[in-house]
Amino acid sequence: MTKNPNSPDSPDSANSPDAADPPNSPGSPNCPGAPNSSDSPASRAIRLDRYTRAEQNEILGDIDDPFSVAETGLTWRGKDEHFGIRHGARLVAHAGLVRLPLTIDDTRAEVVGVGGVAVAPDVRGCGLARQVVAAALEHARTMGPRHALLFCRPPLEALYRRLGWHRLDGDVLVEQPESRLVVMPLRTMVISLHDDVSWPSGRVRLLSLPM
């Protein structure tokens, strides 16, 4: 996977929120902000100045395919804006944003791409995916596009639906190196950034590497 040259400190990644069977409940001592946790007051999502490969490893560990997307064979781009949650000094959750061009049929538009969603295994089930994605979307509403879009593995679709996202039906084309166009094999999910905006009908082509 390649790195976005305009975002040199952004690790390459796709989406992977805390979709595993939750090992903790929100009141567990392992959850940031719980009564016996190490950080006080309760942890909250903040905008990060940077997000490096080392910080991704801090959340997910130094493994070859932390987002389980290597089998897609896709090249991903980095994100430009980053949001995270810390448990004490440790970064335990992240979500990234990047503004992307696309076409819907023959109409050009832009979306805010959401990617690199990650929650440390030992604090999954604490609602951190909801918190960090909500903080990212709050900022996305100031960026101009009317919708946010993400790609996720099928097991994560239900989680995103609970967070208010909707699946797009039909193939979505994305760019790849050497001017290739490929059909995105992952689920495509969208959410309105403004209450009165619906997603238009038509075939979607992302004019960029996927995020």
Backbone as CSV, one residue per row, in Angstrom:
resi,resn,N_x,N_y,N_z,CA_x,CA_y,CA_z,C_x,C_y,C_z
1,MET,0.844,-1.186,0.000,0.000,0.000,0.000,0.881,1.237,0.000
2,THR,0.419,2.310,-0.644,1.226,3.501,-0.776,0.703,4.605,0.106
3,LYS,1.527,5.595,0.315,1.185,6.712,1.185,0.828,7.918,0.349
4,ASN,-0.126,8.710,0.804,-0.474,9.953,0.151,0.712,10.902,0.260
5,PRO,1.298,11.360,-0.867,2.465,12.233,-0.780,2.156,13.571,-0.147
6,ASN,0.882,13.963,-0.112,0.510,15.223,0.514,0.275,15.093,2.003
7,SER,0.387,13.888,2.522,0.166,13.647,3.945,1.234,12.694,4.450
8,PRO,2.493,13.165,4.552,3.616,12.250,4.776,3.586,11.505,6.085
9,ASP,2.868,12.015,7.088,2.876,11.305,8.362,1.652,10.436,8.546
10,SER,0.827,10.273,7.500,-0.392,9.488,7.636,-0.145,8.043,7.266
11,PRO,-0.427,7.093,8.154,-0.298,5.689,7.782,-1.364,5.310,6.785
12,ASP,-1.089,4.320,5.977,-2.039,3.862,4.983,-2.991,2.875,5.626
13,SER,-4.278,3.048,5.401,-5.216,2.192,6.090,-6.592,2.298,5.488
14,ALA,-7.431,1.294,5.799,-8.860,1.359,5.528,-9.557,1.372,6.868
15,ASN,-10.874,1.202,6.857,-11.624,1.338,8.098,-11.598,0.074,8.927
16,SER,-11.473,0.237,10.246,-11.569,-0.897,11.156,-11.965,-0.410,12.541
17,PRO,-13.262,-0.083,12.758,-13.682,0.349,14.084,-13.794,-0.822,15.049
18,ASP,-14.255,-0.555,16.258,-14.278,-1.615,17.271,-15.460,-2.540,17.044
19,ALA,-15.302,-3.438,16.061,-16.395,-4.308,15.662,-16.317,-5.689,16.288
20,ALA,-15.256,-5.985,17.017,-15.147,-7.299,17.650,-16.163,-7.418,18.771
21,ASP,-16.446,-8.650,19.187,-17.326,-8.829,20.335,-16.757,-8.058,21.507
22,PRO,-17.527,-7.142,22.097,-16.974,-6.229,23.097,-16.490,-6.941,24.344
23,PRO,-15.197,-6.847,24.670,-14.694,-7.463,25.877,-14.948,-6.630,27.116
24,ASN,-15.324,-5.359,26.933,-15.549,-4.470,28.063,-16.942,-3.881,27.973
25,SER,-17.492,-3.485,29.099,-18.684,-2.659,29.114,-18.246,-1.229,29.362
26,PRO,-19.096,-0.218,29.046,-18.667,1.168,29.220,-18.198,1.514,30.622
27,GLY,-18.634,0.788,31.651,-18.192,1.073,33.004,-16.974,0.291,33.442
28,SER,-16.408,-0.511,32.535,-15.247,-1.326,32.881,-14.056,-0.453,33.225
29,PRO,-13.205,-0.875,34.191,-11.991,-0.110,34.505,-11.076,0.049,33.309
30,ASN,-11.192,-0.810,32.301,-10.357,-0.677,31.120,-10.826,0.426,30.187
31,CYS,-12.049,0.921,30.362,-12.589,1.937,29.472,-12.116,3.328,29.890
32,PRO,-11.626,4.134,28.935,-11.248,5.505,29.276,-12.408,6.251,29.916
33,GLY,-12.125,6.921,31.024,-13.153,7.682,31.720,-13.918,6.892,32.757
34,ALA,-13.701,5.571,32.842,-14.379,4.781,33.877,-13.828,5.166,35.246
35,PRO,-14.592,4.909,36.311,-14.174,5.369,37.642,-12.781,4.937,38.055
36,ASN,-12.346,3.729,37.677,-11.035,3.238,38.100,-9.986,3.306,37.002
37,SER,-10.295,4.020,35.922,-9.309,4.126,34.846,-8.254,5.143,35.232
38,SER,-7.140,5.128,34.465,-5.987,5.951,34.844,-6.146,7.398,34.462
39,ASP,-7.102,7.763,33.598,-7.222,9.147,33.151,-8.457,9.780,33.759
40,SER,-8.323,11.013,34.178,-9.412,11.768,34.749,-9.181,13.239,34.410
41,PRO,-10.203,13.979,33.912,-11.573,13.539,33.710,-11.700,12.563,32.553
42,ALA,-12.954,12.195,32.194,-13.199,11.211,31.149,-12.516,11.606,29.848
43,SER,-11.953,10.612,29.158,-11.312,10.863,27.891,-12.336,11.331,26.874
44,ARG,-11.891,12.172,25.954,-12.758,12.632,24.886,-11.938,12.685,23.609
45,ALA,-12.619,12.689,22.492,-11.934,12.744,21.205,-11.390,14.146,20.969
46,ILE,-10.160,14.214,20.480,-9.511,15.489,20.208,-8.925,15.459,18.804
47,ARG,-8.692,16.626,18.243,-8.010,16.722,16.964,-6.517,16.546,17.195
48,LEU,-5.898,15.704,16.362,-4.479,15.407,16.502,-3.658,16.246,15.531
49,ASP,-2.496,16.695,15.976,-1.599,17.436,15.090,-1.005,16.540,14.014
50,ARG,-0.868,15.261,14.322,-0.297,14.316,13.367,-0.744,12.918,13.764
51,TYR,-0.524,11.978,12.835,-0.839,10.577,13.118,0.150,9.732,12.333
52,THR,1.094,9.166,13.030,2.193,8.446,12.396,1.971,6.943,12.439
53,ARG,2.804,6.227,11.703,2.759,4.767,11.745,2.993,4.266,13.170
54,ALA,3.898,4.920,13.901,4.163,4.502,15.281,2.922,4.657,16.148
55,GLU,2.140,5.716,15.905,0.917,5.915,16.687,-0.163,4.907,16.295
56,GLN,-0.219,4.555,15.016,-1.129,3.473,14.628,-0.747,2.172,15.318
57,ASN,0.559,1.899,15.366,1.024,0.687,16.047,0.683,0.720,17.533
58,GLU,0.675,1.919,18.119,0.326,2.061,19.531,-1.107,1.585,19.776
59,ILE,-1.985,1.807,18.782,-3.378,1.380,18.911,-3.549,-0.089,18.562
60,LEU,-3.017,-0.496,17.410,-3.340,-1.804,16.848,-2.214,-2.817,16.930
61,GLY,-1.018,-2.375,17.322,0.120,-3.280,17.342,0.840,-3.271,16.003
62,ASP,2.081,-3.686,16.016,2.917,-3.674,14.817,2.722,-4.989,14.065
63,ILE,1.608,-5.052,13.307,1.308,-6.248,12.532,1.158,-5.863,11.067
64,ASP,1.311,-6.849,10.189,1.373,-6.569,8.756,0.063,-6.062,8.174
65,ASP,-1.064,-6.578,8.647,-2.357,-6.228,8.048,-3.364,-5.926,9.150
66,PRO,-3.177,-4.814,9.879,-4.023,-4.563,11.046,-5.492,-4.339,10.715
67,PHE,-5.804,-3.961,9.464,-7.188,-3.691,9.083,-7.818,-4.831,8.276
68,SER,-7.054,-5.916,8.082,-7.566,-7.108,7.394,-8.099,-6.791,6.004
69,VAL,-7.343,-5.978,5.258,-7.764,-5.623,3.899,-6.711,-5.972,2.855
70,ALA,-5.638,-6.660,3.242,-4.576,-6.973,2.287,-5.100,-7.799,1.119
71,GLU,-6.084,-8.658,1.390,-6.600,-9.533,0.334,-7.304,-8.764,-0.777
72,THR,-7.688,-7.504,-0.544,-8.309,-6.712,-1.601,-7.303,-6.327,-2.681
73,GLY,-6.004,-6.301,-2.318,-4.985,-5.902,-3.269,-5.007,-4.429,-3.620
74,LEU,-5.723,-3.621,-2.870,-5.874,-2.207,-3.193,-4.747,-1.358,-2.617
75,THR,-4.491,-0.245,-3.271,-3.610,0.795,-2.751,-4.490,1.888,-2.156
76,TRP,-4.134,2.302,-0.939,-4.947,3.272,-0.200,-4.194,4.579,-0.051
77,ARG,-4.912,5.667,0.080,-4.283,6.959,0.323,-4.383,7.331,1.800
78,GLY,-3.511,8.249,2.208,-3.534,8.712,3.591,-4.633,9.736,3.827
79,LYS,-4.808,10.112,5.069,-5.791,11.103,5.451,-5.097,12.413,5.819
80,ASP,-5.854,13.519,5.746,-5.279,14.840,6.009,-5.616,15.385,7.392
81,GLU,-6.716,14.944,7.954,-7.150,15.389,9.283,-7.288,14.164,10.173
82,HIS,-6.905,14.325,11.445,-6.881,13.168,12.341,-7.502,13.510,13.692
83,PHE,-8.252,12.544,14.219,-8.894,12.687,15.529,-8.597,11.441,16.347
84,GLY,-8.412,11.620,17.642,-8.030,10.489,18.471,-8.553,10.611,19.887
85,ILE,-8.443,9.500,20.606,-8.786,9.449,22.028,-7.591,8.858,22.760
86,ARG,-7.216,9.493,23.852,-6.100,9.004,24.659,-6.613,8.440,25.978
87,HIS,-5.981,7.373,26.425,-6.232,6.772,27.736,-4.955,6.998,28.515
88,GLY,-4.962,8.027,29.368,-3.700,8.463,29.956,-2.833,9.049,28.849
89,ALA,-1.599,8.586,28.739,-0.691,9.065,27.697,-0.806,8.265,26.409
90,ARG,-1.570,7.204,26.435,-1.621,6.275,25.305,-2.761,6.604,24.347
91,LEU,-2.482,6.612,23.056,-3.514,6.771,22.051,-4.231,5.438,21.861
92,VAL,-5.567,5.440,22.012,-6.321,4.188,21.944,-7.363,4.168,20.834
93,ALA,-7.606,5.292,20.169,-8.582,5.314,19.088,-8.233,6.417,18.105
94,HIS,-8.625,6.210,16.845,-8.315,7.176,15.783,-9.373,7.118,14.698
95,ALA,-9.616,8.254,14.061,-10.370,8.337,12.814,-9.775,9.458,11.981
96,GLY,-9.647,9.235,10.671,-9.061,10.231,9.780,-10.043,10.699,8.728
97,LEU,-9.769,11.897,8.184,-10.611,12.507,7.164,-9.772,12.978,5.993
98,VAL,-10.361,12.954,4.807,-9.740,13.549,3.628,-10.855,13.947,2.669
99,ARG,-10.725,15.096,2.060,-11.719,15.576,1.094,-11.418,14.966,-0.268
100,LEU,-12.441,14.386,-0.919,-12.217,13.620,-2.140,-13.213,14.001,-3.231
101,PRO,-12.745,14.037,-4.502,-13.662,14.257,-5.619,-14.255,12.938,-6.101
102,LEU,-15.455,13.012,-6.640,-16.095,11.837,-7.240,-17.091,12.298,-8.285
103,THR,-17.621,11.340,-9.026,-18.746,11.605,-9.911,-19.879,10.665,-9.553
104,ILE,-21.096,11.165,-9.689,-22.306,10.352,-9.559,-23.005,10.461,-10.903
105,ASP,-22.956,9.376,-11.682,-23.257,9.434,-13.110,-22.311,10.466,-13.732
106,ASP,-22.810,11.541,-14.324,-21.935,12.523,-14.967,-21.755,13.786,-14.137
107,THR,-22.246,13.770,-12.911,-22.181,14.960,-12.066,-21.011,14.877,-11.112
108,ARG,-20.156,15.902,-11.126,-19.028,15.942,-10.206,-19.469,16.458,-8.847
109,ALA,-18.856,15.911,-7.820,-19.154,16.324,-6.455,-17.928,16.036,-5.596
110,GLU,-18.033,16.349,-4.327,-16.991,16.030,-3.361,-17.629,15.385,-2.145
111,VAL,-16.865,14.541,-1.492,-17.267,13.959,-0.216,-16.115,14.103,0.755
112,VAL,-16.420,13.927,2.020,-15.375,13.781,3.029,-15.189,12.291,3.259
113,GLY,-14.015,11.779,2.905,-13.720,10.374,3.138,-13.302,10.143,4.581
114,VAL,-13.862,9.118,5.188,-13.518,8.729,6.565,-12.731,7.426,6.485
115,GLY,-11.590,7.368,7.111,-10.777,6.161,7.051,-9.845,6.042,8.236
116,GLY,-9.141,4.931,8.285,-8.195,4.706,9.371,-8.849,4.624,10.729
117,VAL,-10.135,4.209,10.777,-10.815,4.119,12.066,-10.251,2.918,12.819
118,ALA,-9.744,3.165,14.006,-9.071,2.115,14.771,-9.330,2.296,16.252
119,VAL,-9.555,1.176,16.951,-9.715,1.171,18.402,-8.854,0.044,18.952
120,ALA,-8.087,0.328,19.989,-7.219,-0.685,20.584,-8.042,-1.869,21.078
121,PRO,-7.561,-3.098,20.865,-8.344,-4.283,21.238,-8.786,-4.317,22.691
122,ASP,-7.950,-3.830,23.616,-8.284,-3.957,25.034,-9.320,-2.956,25.515
123,VAL,-9.701,-1.979,24.671,-10.745,-1.026,25.071,-11.915,-1.035,24.096
124,ARG,-12.033,-2.075,23.286,-13.200,-2.191,22.421,-14.440,-2.491,23.267
125,GLY,-15.580,-2.034,22.775,-16.810,-2.197,23.529,-17.066,-1.064,24.497
126,CYS,-16.226,-0.041,24.476,-16.388,1.105,25.371,-17.032,2.307,24.677
127,GLY,-17.434,2.137,23.416,-18.044,3.245,22.684,-17.059,4.205,22.061
128,LEU,-15.775,3.817,21.986,-14.769,4.744,21.476,-14.898,4.972,19.974
129,ALA,-15.336,3.953,19.225,-15.540,4.157,17.783,-16.599,5.238,17.560
130,ARG,-17.689,5.145,18.304,-18.749,6.150,18.178,-18.202,7.546,18.500
131,GLN,-17.427,7.649,19.571,-16.929,8.955,19.984,-15.971,9.556,18.969
132,VAL,-15.025,8.765,18.493,-14.001,9.328,17.622,-14.569,9.612,16.236
133,VAL,-15.478,8.769,15.747,-16.115,9.042,14.458,-17.022,10.263,14.558
134,ALA,-17.739,10.412,15.670,-18.596,11.585,15.855,-17.779,12.874,15.853
135,ALA,-16.616,12.859,16.495,-15.760,14.044,16.508,-15.256,14.361,15.105
136,ALA,-14.887,13.317,14.356,-14.429,13.526,12.985,-15.557,14.098,12.121
137,LEU,-16.772,13.575,12.269,-17.891,14.072,11.464,-18.264,15.497,11.836
138,GLU,-18.114,15.856,13.096,-18.384,17.241,13.498,-17.475,18.192,12.734
139,HIS,-16.210,17.811,12.593,-15.291,18.642,11.810,-15.627,18.562,10.322
140,ALA,-16.015,17.378,9.845,-16.347,17.213,8.428,-17.449,18.175,7.998
141,ARG,-18.349,18.511,8.907,-19.449,19.424,8.561,-18.955,20.823,8.239
142,THR,-17.722,21.142,8.607,-17.157,22.464,8.314,-16.329,22.462,7.026
143,MET,-16.176,21.307,6.383,-15.255,21.184,5.258,-15.894,21.446,3.899
144,GLY,-17.228,21.567,3.836,-17.873,21.913,2.578,-18.729,20.833,1.957
145,PRO,-18.219,19.597,1.743,-19.058,18.559,1.136,-20.299,18.260,1.956
146,ARG,-21.296,17.708,1.278,-22.597,17.468,1.907,-22.721,16.075,2.500
147,HIS,-21.790,15.177,2.154,-21.839,13.808,2.660,-20.438,13.342,3.050
148,ALA,-20.410,12.363,3.926,-19.187,11.619,4.230,-19.354,10.208,3.691
149,LEU,-18.236,9.589,3.349,-18.242,8.253,2.746,-17.118,7.439,3.350
150,LEU,-17.354,6.148,3.540,-16.303,5.251,4.010,-16.463,3.882,3.365
151,PHE,-15.412,3.092,3.436,-15.426,1.703,2.989,-15.156,0.820,4.197
152,CYS,-15.887,-0.272,4.322,-15.659,-1.152,5.461,-15.860,-2.604,5.045
153,ARG,-15.279,-3.513,5.826,-15.481,-4.939,5.606,-16.917,-5.313,5.994
154,PRO,-17.471,-6.342,5.348,-18.868,-6.705,5.627,-19.206,-6.882,7.101
155,PRO,-18.334,-7.468,7.942,-18.724,-7.632,9.352,-18.937,-6.310,10.087
156,LEU,-18.420,-5.204,9.541,-18.536,-3.917,10.224,-19.746,-3.105,9.771
157,GLU,-20.453,-3.605,8.765,-21.581,-2.834,8.246,-22.626,-2.567,9.331
158,ALA,-22.940,-3.566,10.138,-23.974,-3.388,11.163,-23.573,-2.319,12.170
159,LEU,-22.297,-2.283,12.529,-21.840,-1.259,13.468,-22.044,0.131,12.890
160,TYR,-21.663,0.330,11.628,-21.833,1.654,11.028,-23.305,2.004,10.864
161,ARG,-24.137,1.013,10.586,-25.573,1.300,10.520,-26.068,1.834,11.866
162,ARG,-25.577,1.267,12.937,-25.979,1.755,14.268,-25.503,3.178,14.505
163,LEU,-24.449,3.579,13.819,-23.935,4.944,13.951,-24.580,5.908,12.966
164,GLY,-25.554,5.429,12.190,-26.305,6.312,11.302,-25.906,6.286,9.848
165,TRP,-24.969,5.411,9.473,-24.525,5.313,8.091,-25.471,4.420,7.299
166,HIS,-25.455,4.605,5.962,-26.298,3.824,5.063,-25.436,3.233,3.955
167,ARG,-25.743,1.993,3.597,-24.982,1.331,2.545,-25.451,1.785,1.168
168,LEU,-24.498,2.022,0.260,-24.825,2.305,-1.129,-24.962,1.003,-1.895
169,ASP,-26.037,0.878,-2.637,-26.209,-0.272,-3.516,-25.481,-0.012,-4.833
170,GLY,-25.095,-1.065,-5.509,-24.430,-0.916,-6.793,-22.918,-0.802,-6.643
171,ASP,-22.219,-1.023,-7.755,-20.755,-0.964,-7.756,-20.263,0.469,-7.586
172,VAL,-19.143,0.591,-6.889,-18.454,1.867,-6.746,-17.052,1.694,-7.325
173,LEU,-16.704,2.531,-8.281,-15.393,2.460,-8.912,-14.407,3.355,-8.167
174,VAL,-13.179,2.860,-8.013,-12.117,3.645,-7.383,-10.866,3.570,-8.240
175,GLU,-10.036,4.592,-8.156,-8.802,4.627,-8.922,-7.708,3.837,-8.226
176,GLN,-6.816,3.305,-9.052,-5.646,2.595,-8.583,-4.450,3.011,-9.431
177,PRO,-3.224,2.686,-9.003,-2.048,3.088,-9.787,-2.135,2.614,-11.233
178,GLU,-1.375,3.295,-12.089,-1.306,2.999,-13.518,-2.653,3.218,-14.192
179,SER,-3.400,4.215,-13.687,-4.661,4.641,-14.301,-5.708,3.532,-14.347
180,ARG,-5.624,2.588,-13.424,-6.614,1.518,-13.384,-7.854,1.955,-12.611
181,LEU,-8.999,1.451,-13.066,-10.250,1.600,-12.340,-10.694,0.227,-11.885
182,VAL,-11.047,0.107,-10.605,-11.491,-1.188,-10.086,-12.777,-1.000,-9.300
183,VAL,-13.541,-2.064,-9.209,-14.748,-2.047,-8.388,-14.348,-2.270,-6.934
184,MET,-14.781,-1.383,-6.067,-14.482,-1.515,-4.645,-15.108,-2.795,-4.101
185,PRO,-14.291,-3.712,-3.552,-14.845,-4.970,-3.039,-15.440,-4.858,-1.633
186,LEU,-15.170,-3.761,-0.941,-15.696,-3.580,0.406,-17.049,-2.874,0.354
187,ARG,-17.729,-2.839,1.482,-18.988,-2.115,1.574,-18.724,-0.612,1.481
188,THR,-19.600,0.086,0.765,-19.542,1.546,0.698,-20.677,2.104,1.530
189,MET,-20.341,2.947,2.513,-21.316,3.518,3.428,-21.256,5.039,3.323
190,VAL,-22.415,5.694,3.426,-22.470,7.153,3.375,-23.332,7.667,4.519
191,ILE,-23.092,8.919,4.873,-23.907,9.594,5.878,-24.007,11.055,5.487
192,SER,-25.181,11.636,5.675,-25.373,13.049,5.386,-24.714,13.894,6.465
193,LEU,-24.056,14.956,6.039,-23.451,15.886,6.993,-24.400,17.023,7.361
194,HIS,-25.547,17.046,6.698,-26.569,18.060,6.965,-27.927,17.366,6.892
195,ASP,-28.825,17.725,7.774,-30.060,16.975,7.935,-30.930,16.937,6.692
196,ASP,-30.868,17.966,5.843,-31.814,18.072,4.737,-31.241,17.578,3.406
197,VAL,-30.156,16.799,3.451,-29.477,16.391,2.222,-29.570,14.879,2.061
198,SER,-30.066,14.427,0.918,-30.112,13.004,0.620,-29.076,12.676,-0.450
199,TRP,-28.620,11.418,-0.450,-27.622,10.991,-1.427,-28.290,10.842,-2.796
200,PRO,-27.739,11.444,-3.863,-28.363,11.321,-5.185,-28.177,9.930,-5.774
201,SER,-29.084,9.540,-6.657,-28.978,8.245,-7.318,-27.978,8.337,-8.466
202,GLY,-27.391,7.198,-8.820,-26.447,7.150,-9.924,-25.213,6.360,-9.563
203,ARG,-24.449,5.972,-10.589,-23.241,5.186,-10.373,-22.118,6.073,-9.848
204,VAL,-21.406,5.582,-8.859,-20.390,6.368,-8.162,-19.001,5.968,-8.641
205,ARG,-18.204,6.971,-8.956,-16.790,6.753,-9.278,-15.963,7.715,-8.446
206,LEU,-15.125,7.179,-7.613,-14.207,7.978,-6.818,-13.025,8.387,-7.684
207,LEU,-12.747,9.681,-7.782,-11.673,10.183,-8.624,-10.387,10.274,-7.812
208,SER,-10.047,9.172,-7.168,-8.939,9.161,-6.220,-8.696,7.712,-5.807
209,LEU,-7.524,7.478,-5.216,-7.347,6.246,-4.457,-8.359,6.219,-3.320
210,PRO,-8.807,5.048,-2.910,-9.703,4.984,-1.752,-8.946,5.323,-0.467
211,MET,-9.713,5.771,0.545,-9.073,6.199,1.774,-9.260,5.150,2.861
